[in-house]
Amino acid sequence: MEEKNTVPAAIPPAGTDDNPARRNRRPVVIGVAAAAAVVLAVGGVCAHRAYEGHRVSVARDACQSAVADQSKAVKAYRALLAADDTVAALKTDAKTVKDSRTVDALSRASKADLPAMAECDASKAADLDAAAARASKAAKDVKSDTKALEAAVKAVETSKLDKTVDDADALYKATDGKVQDNKTREALAKAVKARDAQAIAKAVKAVDESKTAKEKADAEAKAKAEQEAQAQAAAEAAAQAQAQTQQSYSTPQQSYTPSYSGGSTSGGGSGSTVPDFVPSSGGYGCTDDCPPPSSDGLIHH
């Protein structure tokens, strides 16, 4: 059976309020208006709740994104802190760098105070927004700390290389004419110009070995020359001593020569003559028992 739509009668014109039909329609109009108001109110509440729910969802997503960025920044800092280059730089002795302040700066950069991780567990959008802001600031600070640590590591490495280059250049200048093979110094000069730490280390080792080899060779040559000089001096001294000995043995000895003179015997004999013994000493009347002459050529009794 088909239903027929009931259309309310037209509102009577003004001045006809006493019309019974008009009076019967008033409650219907008021009811419809009240129902519409309720519908609008309920719809408004639902729309507000839907909007707030959407806003909370968006805020939570933003917070979680900020926290993820913070976590990533913290992991990057810790990874850099544990890297081989950083560990090696942190072990650098201040005496091995040109500027010791770089070592102090690295020490400070390696001790950054990492902020606590933000949490996105709030139920209100405003609280989630605040947590996202904290996470974003923390991430920014950690990234800045990471850049500072990276720069500090490079500064220490550069300062260390600066000292290596300076020391190598000083060695090059100090070993002029003091190495056995000058090619080692040429290689050192080339490495210094290139600022190649590995090449410098290799060249320095070669120069030191060449310098040691020359010092050893010079010392051996000096010792040999001294030995030869001593041997020659000893030989000359021996020859001189031998010459003096031979000279002392070849000194001539003084001697005496007897002289004879003819004479007559007393008492007028037969005229035979006998020789008179006259010693070279001047004739002191000694016979064969006279002692030999002394070194002064005189005969001493």
C-alpha positions in Angstrom: 0.0 0.0 0.0 1.6 3.3 -1.0 2.1 5.9 1.7 1.0 9.4 1.0 3.2 12.3 2.1 1.4 14.6 4.5 2.2 18.2 3.8 1.2 20.6 6.6 -1.3 23.2 5.6 -0.1 26.7 4.9 0.2 28.9 7.9 -2.8 31.1 8.0 -2.2 34.7 7.4 -1.8 37.2 10.2 -4.9 37.9 12.1 -6.2 34.4 12.0 -4.4 33.1 15.1 -7.6 32.1 16.5 -7.9 29.6 13.7 -8.1 26.2 15.3 -5.9 24.6 12.6 -3.1 27.1 13.3 -3.2 26.4 17.1 -2.9 22.7 16.5 0.3 23.1 14.5 2.4 25.1 17.1 3.6 22.1 19.1 4.7 20.4 15.9 6.9 23.4 14.9 8.4 23.7 18.3 9.2 20.0 18.4 10.9 20.1 15.1 13.0 23.1 16.1 14.1 21.4 19.3 15.0 18.3 17.5 17.0 20.3 15.0 18.9 22.0 17.9 19.7 18.7 19.5 21.0 17.4 16.2 23.1 20.4 15.7 24.5 20.2 19.3 25.3 16.5 19.0 26.9 17.1 15.6 29.0 19.9 17.0 30.3 17.8 19.8 31.1 15.0 17.5 32.8 17.4 15.1 34.8 18.9 18.0 35.9 15.5 19.2 36.8 14.4 15.7 38.9 17.6 15.3 40.6 17.1 18.6 41.3 13.5 17.8 42.8 14.5 14.5 44.9 17.2 16.2 46.2 14.8 18.8 47.1 12.3 16.1 49.0 14.9 14.1 50.8 16.1 17.2 51.8 12.5 18.1 53.2 11.9 14.7 55.2 15.1 14.8 56.5 14.2 18.3 57.5 10.7 17.2 59.3 12.1 14.2 61.2 14.6 16.4 62.1 11.8 18.9 63.4 9.6 16.0 65.6 12.5 14.8 66.9 12.9 18.3 67.7 9.2 18.5 69.4 9.3 15.2 71.6 12.3 16.3 72.6 10.6 19.5 73.6 7.4 17.7 75.7 9.5 15.2 77.5 11.2 18.1 78.2 7.9 19.8 79.4 6.3 16.6 81.8 9.1 16.0 83.1 8.9 19.5 83.8 5.2 19.1 85.4 5.6 15.6 89.1 4.6 15.2 90.2 8.1 14.3 88.5 9.5 17.3 90.0 6.9 19.6 93.4 7.4 18.2 93.1 11.2 18.5 92.0 10.9 22.1 95.2 8.9 22.9 97.4 11.6 21.4 100.1 13.0 23.7 100.1 16.8 23.9 103.9 16.6 23.3 103.3 15.1 19.9 101.2 18.0 18.5 102.2 21.5 17.5 99.3 23.1 19.5 98.5 21.4 22.7 95.2 23.3 23.0 93.7 21.0 20.3 94.1 18.1 22.6 92.2 19.9 25.4 89.4 20.9 23.0 89.0 17.3 21.9 88.8 16.1 25.5 86.0 18.5 26.1 84.2 17.7 22.9 84.2 14.0 23.8 82.4 14.6 27.0 79.2 16.1 25.7 76.2 15.9 28.0 73.6 14.0 25.9 70.0 15.0 26.7 67.4 12.5 27.8 65.1 11.1 25.1 61.7 12.8 24.8 58.6 10.7 25.1 55.4 10.9 23.1 53.0 9.4 25.7 50.8 12.4 26.4 47.1 12.4 25.5 46.8 16.1 24.7 48.0 17.7 21.6 49.6 20.6 23.6 51.7 18.2 25.6 52.7 16.3 22.5 53.7 19.5 20.9 55.8 20.4 23.9 57.5 16.9 23.8 58.2 17.4 20.1 59.8 20.7 20.7 62.1 19.2 23.4 63.1 16.4 21.1 63.8 18.9 18.3 66.0 21.0 20.5 67.8 18.0 21.8 68.5 16.7 18.3 69.8 20.1 17.3 72.2 20.2 20.3 73.5 16.7 19.8 74.1 17.4 16.1 76.1 20.5 17.2 78.1 18.4 19.6 78.8 15.9 16.9 80.2 18.6 14.6 82.3 20.0 17.4 83.7 16.5 18.1 84.5 15.9 14.4 86.2 19.3 14.2 88.2 18.6 17.3 89.5 15.3 15.9 90.6 16.9 12.7 92.3 19.7 14.6 94.3 17.2 16.6 95.3 15.3 13.5 96.3 18.5 11.7 98.3 19.7 14.7 100.0 16.3 15.0 100.9 16.4 11.3 102.2 20.0 11.7 104.7 18.9 14.3 105.7 15.8 12.3 106.5 18.1 9.3 108.4 20.6 11.5 110.5 17.9 13.1 111.2 16.2 9.8 112.2 19.5 8.2 114.6 20.2 11.2 116.1 16.7 10.7 116.6 17.4 7.1 118.5 20.6 7.8 120.5 19.1 10.7 121.8 16.2 8.7 123.4 18.1 5.8 126.7 16.3 5.2 126.1 13.9 8.0 124.5 10.9 6.2 126.1 8.1 4.3 123.6 8.4 1.4 122.2 11.8 0.7 119.4 10.4 -1.3 117.7 9.6 2.0 117.6 13.3 2.7 116.2 14.1 -0.7 113.3 11.6 -0.1 112.7 13.3 3.3 112.5 16.7 1.7 110.0 15.4 -0.8 107.8 13.8 1.9 107.9 17.0 3.9 106.7 19.1 1.0 103.8 16.7 0.3 102.9 16.6 4.0 102.6 12.8 3.8 102.8 11.4 7.3 103.6 7.8 6.2 106.2 8.9 3.7 107.8 11.2 6.3 108.0 8.3 8.8 109.7 6.1 6.3 112.1 8.8 5.2 113.0 9.8 8.7 113.9 6.1 9.5 116.1 6.0 6.4 117.9 9.2 7.3 118.5 8.1 10.8 119.9 4.8 9.6 122.1 6.6 7.1 123.3 9.0 9.7 124.1 6.2 12.1 126.0 4.3 9.3 128.1 7.4 8.6 128.9 8.0 12.2 130.0 4.3 12.6 132.1 4.6 9.5 133.7 7.8 10.6 134.4 6.4 14.1 136.0 3.3 12.5 138.1 5.4 10.2 139.2 7.6 13.1 140.1 4.6 15.3 142.1 3.2 12.4 144.0 6.5 11.8 144.7 6.7 15.5 146.1 3.2 15.6 148.2 3.8 12.5 149.5 7.0 14.1 150.3 5.2 17.3 152.1 2.4 15.5 154.1 4.9 13.5 155.1 6.8 16.7 156.1 3.6 18.3 158.2 2.6 15.3 159.9 6.0 15.3 160.6 5.8 19.0 162.1 2.3 18.7 164.3 3.4 15.8 165.5 6.4 17.8 166.3 4.2 20.8 168.2 1.7 18.6 170.2 4.5 17.1 171.2 5.9 20.5 172.3 2.5 21.6 174.5 1.9 18.6 176.1 5.3 19.1 177.0 4.6 22.7 178.7 1.3 21.7 180.8 3.0 18.9 182.4 5.7 21.2 186.3 5.4 20.9 188.4 4.5 24.0 191.6 6.5 24.9 195.0 4.5 25.1 198.6 5.1 26.0 201.8 4.6 24.0 205.1 3.7 25.7 208.2 5.7 24.6 211.8 4.5 24.7 215.0 6.7 24.9 218.6 5.7 24.8 220.9 6.3 27.8 224.2 5.4 29.4 224.7 3.4 32.6 226.2 5.1 35.5 229.8 4.3 36.2 231.0 4.5 32.7 230.2 1.1 31.4 230.9 -0.4 28.1 228.7 2.0 26.5 225.7 -0.2 25.9 222.5 1.4 26.1 219.1 0.3 27.7 215.8 1.8 26.9 214.1 4.0 29.4 210.4 3.2 29.9 208.4 6.4 29.7 204.7 5.9 30.0 202.3 8.2 28.2 201.0 9.3 31.6 204.1 11.3 32.1 206.3 8.7 33.6 205.1 7.8 37.1 207.5 4.8 37.3 205.0 1.9 37.0 205.8 -1.3 35.2 203.5 -4.0 33.7 201.3 -3.8 36.8 200.0 -0.4 35.9 196.3 -0.2 35.7 194.6 0.7 32.4 193.8 4.3 31.7 190.5 5.6 32.9 187.9 7.3 30.8 189.6 10.6 31.2 192.8 9.2 29.7 194.8 9.3 33.0 196.3 6.4 34.9 195.0 6.2 38.4 196.8 4.2 41.1 
